[in-house]
Amino acid sequence: MLPLYDEGYSFHKTPVVTIGLIFLNTIIFLFTFPHLEETIKTFGMVPANILAGQRIGTLFSSMFLHGGFFHLIGNMWFLWVFGDNLEHAMGRIRFLVFYLLCGLIANFSYCFLTSNINIPTIGASGAVSGVLGGYLVLYPRNRIRTLVPLGFFLTTVSIPAIVFLFIWFVYQFLLPDERIATSAHIVGFLLGVLLVKFFQRR
């Protein structure tokens, strides 16, 4: 399932931080893609290093690296669909801190949960998952227009956010690919659920 947009919600203020994060991630990807392997070695997060107290800065830098176009587009598309609502609810500065905090803690937690401690990890998935968790708490009844495959055909359906995000969360436990940091997704999502009320604008 691919979310297309959330229905019936528009805000007068431009989601500057959401757009800025998408732009920044895209620019970094375009500049690093020709030297991706070297960039990942330098700025990717290797859990073994973090556990040894080394290269702590890669907890942050790895959040802005992506391994391919589909990796980048997937993360940024979910951020675009769900991020503007949270930015509106929190305000720009709070939303940025929330996003970065979810990503940093998700990355740090992943170091203790993975068995692949020597494999570099990159991507904004932990932070974006935090956005999804926050969205679930604040906007469970929003309806998400979703692209759904039916055999050889595609159709669009309107799904309540609570249903869409529950399916997304369960799916993380079913992903068979060990190269995907699903534990970071899960931790990021749960952090979003737990922290969103603290960051919500009064």
VOKE-925872 format. One line per 10 residues: their letters; for each residue x negated, y negated, z negated of N, C-alpha, C. Coordinates in steps of 0.02 Angstrom, whole numbers, always signed. Each point is the difference from the previous one (the first is absolute). Last residue first. Layout:
N
A> X,Y,Z,X,Y,Z,X,Y,Z | ... $
REM end
This chain:
202
RRQFFKVLLV> -27,-1195,-1129,+58,-9,-43,+48,-51,+30 | -173,+171,+130,+9,-70,-19,+63,-7,-41 | -152,+226,+13,+58,-32,+29,+8,-71,-27 | -165,+166,-72,-21,-49,+50,+59,-38,+31 | +26,+176,-161,-46,-47,-32,-20,-56,+47 | +134,+180,+76,+39,-44,-43,-44,-51,-36 | -98,+173,+138,+35,-52,+38,+39,-49,-44 | -138,+206,-60,-26,-68,-8,+44,-55,+30 | +44,+245,+6,-11,-20,-69,-17,-74,-8 | +34,+102,+217,+61,+8,-39,-9,-29,-71 $
GLLFGVIHAS> -189,+10,+139,+47,-51,+24,+65,+2,-40 | -158,+167,-41,-22,-64,-27,+47,-56,+20 | +34,+211,+95,+21,-1,-71,-22,-64,-35 | -72,+32,+223,+73,-5,-2,+25,-6,-72 | -230,+43,+35,+18,-68,+20,+75,-12,-4 | -80,+219,-37,-17,-44,-56,+19,-72,+16 | +29,+156,+172,+46,+14,-55,-13,-46,-59 | -146,-10,+186,+67,-23,+19,+48,+7,-59 | -214,+88,-24,-2,-73,-4,+68,-30,+19 | -28,+230,+25,+4,-16,-72,-5,-75,-11 $
TAIREDPLLF> -24,+90,+220,+69,-2,-24,+5,-17,-74 | -177,-20,+198,-4,-10,-72,+70,-6,-30 | -101,+135,+223,+44,-55,-19,+3,-5,-76 | -120,+173,+109,-34,-63,+16,+42,-60,-17 | +75,+228,-19,-40,-21,-57,-38,-64,+14 | +236,+102,+101,-66,-23,+21,-39,-27,-60 | +236,+80,+4,-51,+53,-6,-71,-24,+12 | +243,-108,-101,-51,-10,+52,-56,+50,-9 | +193,-28,-146,+4,+52,+50,-54,-7,+54 | +46,-153,-185,-20,+63,-31,-3,+57,+52 $
QYVFWIFLFV> +75,-217,+62,-71,-4,-18,-25,+65,-31 | +232,-35,+53,-41,+21,+57,-75,-2,-16 | +163,-84,-153,-3,+73,+0,-46,+26,+55 | +40,-232,-5,-38,+21,-58,-7,+76,-3 | +136,-97,+169,-71,-16,+11,-42,+26,-57 | +231,+17,-23,-24,+48,+50,-74,-12,+13 | +104,-153,-139,-3,+64,-34,-27,+54,+48 | +43,-213,+86,-62,+1,-39,-6,+64,-41 | +197,-34,+131,-59,-1,+44,-64,+9,-41 | +202,-25,-118,-4,+65,+34,-62,+4,+43 $
IAPISVTTLF> +48,-202,-109,-14,+50,-51,-6,+70,+30 | +65,-186,+136,-71,+0,-16,-18,+54,-51 | +206,+33,+170,-15,-39,-61,-73,+7,-19 | +73,+23,+256,-9,+41,-59,-10,-45,-61 | +83,+12,+277,-8,-46,-55,+0,+40,-65 | -79,+70,+263,+52,+5,-51,-17,-50,-55 | -70,+80,+275,-10,-44,-58,+60,+7,-47 | -132,+173,+192,+59,-41,-16,-17,-45,-59 | -114,+181,+203,-8,-45,-56,+64,-39,-10 | -77,+257,+118,+30,-66,+4,-15,-41,-62 $
FGLPVLTRIR> -51,+235,+44,-36,-38,+51,+24,-72,+4 | +54,+110,-221,-24,+43,+54,-41,-41,+48 | +79,-150,-149,+47,+55,+1,-18,+45,+59 | -115,-217,-160,-2,+47,+56,+51,+55,-9 | +1,-264,-91,+0,+69,-21,-3,+46,+62 | -28,-272,-104,-5,+41,+61,-10,+72,-21 | +121,-211,-142,-53,+50,+6,+4,+38,+65 | +83,-221,-172,+12,+27,+67,-59,+43,+19 | +91,-60,-249,-58,+0,+44,+20,+30,+67 | +126,-129,-224,+4,+53,+51,-57,-9,+50 $
NRPYLVLYGG> +39,-65,-276,-12,-24,+68,+4,+59,+48 | +12,+23,-240,+61,+5,+42,-8,-31,+69 | -174,+2,-174,+19,+70,+15,+59,+6,+47 | -173,-185,-87,+49,+0,+56,+23,+70,+17 | -155,-53,-183,+35,-63,+8,+56,+2,+52 | -140,+195,-51,+28,-26,-63,+44,-61,+12 | -119,+96,+183,+51,+47,-25,+34,-27,-62 | -185,-116,+89,+61,-10,+40,+56,+45,-25 | -215,+28,-92,+32,-62,-23,+65,-14,+36 | -129,+182,+74,+27,+13,-67,+35,-61,-29 $
LVGSVAGSAG> -112,-24,+206,+59,+43,+8,+32,+14,-68 | -203,-116,+1,+53,-43,+27,+65,+41,+8 | -193,+117,-59,+24,-41,-56,+56,-46,+20 | -109,+120,+166,+44,+45,-38,+26,-36,-62 | -161,-109,+128,+64,+0,+35,+50,+45,-36 | -221,-1,-82,+32,-65,-11,+69,-3,+32 | -129,+193,+37,+16,-6,-71,+37,-64,-15 | -84,+37,+222,+59,+40,-17,+20,-6,-73 | -178,-99,+155,+42,-41,-45,+58,+40,-28 | -260,+86,+87,+70,-12,+17,+37,-40,-54 $
ITPININSTL> -220,+190,+2,+15,-69,+22,+75,-6,+10 | -217,+172,-105,+71,-13,+5,+11,-73,+20 | -209,+208,+7,+21,-70,-6,+76,-7,+12 | -124,+219,-104,+26,-24,+64,+25,-72,-8 | -83,+148,-176,-55,-25,+40,+22,-27,+68 | +144,+105,-170,-31,-59,-30,-56,-30,+41 | +210,+165,+10,-46,-20,+54,-39,-63,-22 | +176,+101,-127,-56,+46,-3,-53,-18,+52 | +188,-166,-136,-20,+36,+61,-57,+49,-14 | +97,-152,-164,+50,+49,+20,-21,+42,+60 $
FCYSFNAILG> -120,-187,-105,+7,+51,-51,+45,+57,+23 | -37,-192,+137,-67,+28,-14,+3,+57,-50 | +193,-131,+53,-14,+51,+49,-68,+34,-13 | +69,-190,-126,+32,+62,-22,-16,+58,+47 | -72,-216,+59,-38,+24,-58,+28,+67,-24 | +115,-111,+174,-65,+24,+23,-40,+30,-59 | +204,-103,-52,+12,+61,+39,-66,+30,+24 | -8,-208,-107,+13,+54,-48,+13,+66,+36 | -32,-192,+135,-60,+15,-38,+10,+58,-48 | +186,-81,+127,-51,+32,+42,-61,+20,-39 $
CLLYFVLFRI> +171,-122,-108,+24,+67,+17,-52,+38,+41 | -46,-225,-47,-4,+41,-61,+23,+72,+14 | +20,-163,+172,-70,+19,-12,-7,+46,-60 | +216,-86,+48,-23,+41,+56,-71,+25,-14 | +92,-156,-151,+34,+64,-5,-27,+49,+53 | -71,-223,+10,-32,+34,-57,+30,+70,-8 | +98,-136,+163,-68,+18,+20,-35,+37,-56 | +214,-86,-45,+3,+55,+47,-69,+23,+21 | +21,-191,-137,+16,+62,-36,+1,+60,+46 | -29,-211,+100,-59,+19,-40,+13,+65,-38 $
RGMAHELNDG> +180,-92,+132,-58,+20,+40,-58,+25,-43 | +256,+34,-77,-41,-58,+16,-66,+23,+29 | +191,+143,-66,-55,-12,-47,-31,-70,+8 | +182,+87,+139,+21,+11,-70,-54,-20,-50 | -41,-11,+236,+53,-47,-17,+19,+6,-73 | -152,+155,+85,-31,-66,-2,+51,-54,-19 | +79,+217,+37,-37,-5,-63,-34,-68,-7 | +111,+46,+202,+48,-3,-55,-35,-8,-67 | -130,+32,+197,+29,-67,-4,+50,-7,-58 | -112,+213,+57,-37,-49,-39,+33,-67,-8 $
FVWLFWMNGI> +72,+205,+130,+19,-3,-71,-33,-57,-38 | -33,+40,+241,+71,+14,-12,+20,-14,-73 | -229,-22,+68,+42,-51,+32,+74,+10,-17 | -159,+160,-72,-9,-62,-37,+45,-55,+28 | -8,+203,+114,+37,+8,-63,-6,-63,-42 | -126,+3,+197,+72,-1,+15,+42,+8,-63 | -236,+17,-13,+22,-69,+8,+74,-5,+17 | -102,+216,-24,-2,-38,-62,+29,-70,+8 | -17,+134,+195,+45,+30,-48,+3,-40,-65 | -156,-62,+168,+69,-19,+17,+50,+29,-50 $
LHFFGGHLFM> -231,+59,-24,+12,-71,-11,+73,-18,+11 | -64,+219,+51,-9,-11,-72,+16,-73,-17 | -8,+57,+225,+61,+26,-31,-2,-8,-76 | -192,-62,+128,+57,-44,+13,+63,+24,-35 | -228,+70,-117,+25,+2,+69,+60,-44,+7 | -123,+24,-207,-38,+47,+41,+22,+4,+72 | -9,-207,-195,+44,+52,+26,-37,+41,+52 | -30,-199,-222,-27,+38,+57,+49,+53,+21 | +16,-149,-193,+8,-40,+60,-30,+34,+62 | -9,+85,-229,+70,-15,+11,+13,-36,+66 $
SSFLTGIRQG> -220,+52,-91,+31,+55,+37,+73,-12,+15 | -130,-152,-136,-14,-6,+72,+34,+55,+41 | +18,+1,-242,+34,-56,+32,-10,+1,+75 | -107,+160,-132,+70,+7,-18,+42,-53,+34 | -236,-4,+12,+34,+35,+55,+72,+17,-18 | -157,-102,-155,+32,-47,+47,+36,+34,+57 | -138,+115,-162,+67,-13,-23,+38,-46,+47 | -227,+130,-7,+36,-30,+57,+74,-11,-16 | -100,+153,-181,-37,-32,+54,+48,-27,+54 | +36,+145,-205,-7,-71,-16,-38,-39,+52 $
ALINAPVMGF> +74,+235,+2,-67,-10,-27,-13,-73,-18 | +204,+65,+99,-4,+40,-62,-69,-7,-33 | +34,-99,+211,+40,-35,-50,-5,+36,-67 | -103,+102,+186,-35,-61,-20,+37,-37,-55 | +101,+189,+95,-58,+20,-40,-39,-60,-23 | +186,-29,+151,+18,+13,-70,-60,+18,-45 | -3,-158,+215,-17,+70,-11,+13,+14,-74 | +80,-199,+187,-5,+22,-69,-15,+75,-3 | -70,-190,+198,+50,+48,-21,-13,+23,-72 | -145,-150,+127,+53,-32,-38,+57,+48,-20 $
TKITEELHPF> -206,+69,+121,-21,-57,-40,+55,-24,-47 | +35,+180,+154,-55,+20,-45,-19,-57,-47 | +158,-43,+168,+29,+43,-52,-54,+22,-49 | -69,-123,+188,+39,-43,-46,+29,+41,-57 | -112,+111,+177,-47,-36,-43,+36,-43,-52 | +132,+111,+159,-34,+49,-42,-49,-34,-48 | +115,-133,+164,+43,+24,-54,-37,+47,-47 | -42,-168,+192,-51,+27,-44,+34,+33,-60 | +132,-100,+170,-57,+23,+41,-56,+32,-42 | +194,-93,-114,+14,+61,+38,-59,+23,+44 $
TFLFIITNLF> +25,-206,-142,-39,+58,-25,+8,+62,+43 | +114,-211,+45,-71,-14,-4,-41,+61,-19 | +237,+13,+8,-25,-14,+67,-75,-13,+0 | +112,+31,-208,-2,+62,+40,-31,-12,+68 | +36,-186,-140,-55,+42,-25,-6,+64,+40 | +183,-139,+49,-63,-31,+21,-60,+42,-22 | +213,+67,-75,-7,+10,+72,-66,-28,+26 | +61,-32,-227,-15,+70,+13,-12,+13,+74 | +69,-216,-61,-67,+14,-25,-20,+72,+14 | +221,-68,+53,-49,-32,+45,-71,+18,-22 $
ILGITVVPTK> +175,+70,-138,+2,+36,+63,-52,-27,+48 | +28,-113,-201,-31,+65,-12,-1,+42,+64 | +111,-209,+7,-72,-9,-8,-36,+66,-11 | +237,-5,+7,-28,-11,+67,-76,-6,-4 | +109,+16,-205,+11,+62,+39,-31,-6,+69 | +1,-192,-133,-48,+48,-24,+6,+66,+38 | +155,-175,+49,-68,-19,+19,-51,+54,-21 | +263,-16,+53,-41,+42,-46,-74,-7,+17 | +198,-191,+34,-41,+48,+37,-41,+41,-49 | +240,-116,-61,-72,-9,-3,-36,+56,+38 $
HFSYGEDYLP> +236,+0,-16,-19,-62,+33,-76,-9,+1 | +128,+242,+4,-19,-52,-47,-24,-60,+38 | +164,+240,+28,-47,-46,+31,-13,-57,-49 | +139,+252,+33,-38,-40,-46,-50,-43,+38 | +154,+175,+91,+39,-50,-35,-38,-45,-48 | -105,+240,+70,+57,-35,+29,+28,-54,-46 | -253,+108,+48,+53,+4,-49,+56,-47,+21 | -173,+139,+169,+9,-63,-37,+53,+12,-54 | -114,+180,+118,-3,-54,+50,+6,-68,-33 | -91,+263,-77,+42,-58,-15,-9,-55,+52 $
LM> -28,+272,+29,-37,-63,+4,+47,-58,-17 | -28,+292,-26,+42,-60,+0,-44,-62,+0 $
REM end
